[in-house]
Amino acid sequence: MCGKSRVRPEAYYGWALASIGDANADGIPDLLIGAPTYNFEFPIYPNTADVVSGSTGALLQHFDAGLYPQDSYGKAVAGVGDVNLDGLPDFAIGSPYSSLVELRAGEAGKYC
């Protein structure tokens, strides 16, 4: 999904922020933004993390995850370099209340 994030303001969008390197090959470092707060009134908006363009702010990738809504997926985010040596930035997204850290590998063609 590319375009604008659908994260609601009460999700604490921006709680965690990390520069992850140049995900979309435009020469400008891109950002990973966490939104760790689940809103029980609007369960279609779970804990999330987005990769956004550092040059335009456009949404490049969106992740909804966490084992349970209260896991706070996205409360911690980090760029981890190019772990798998494919030339694309990799990053980690944490869920502290589930003891989960998800390592995401950059994938060619996944970014706008």
Order of alpha helices (4+ residues) and beta strands (2+ residues): beta-beta-beta-beta-beta-beta-beta
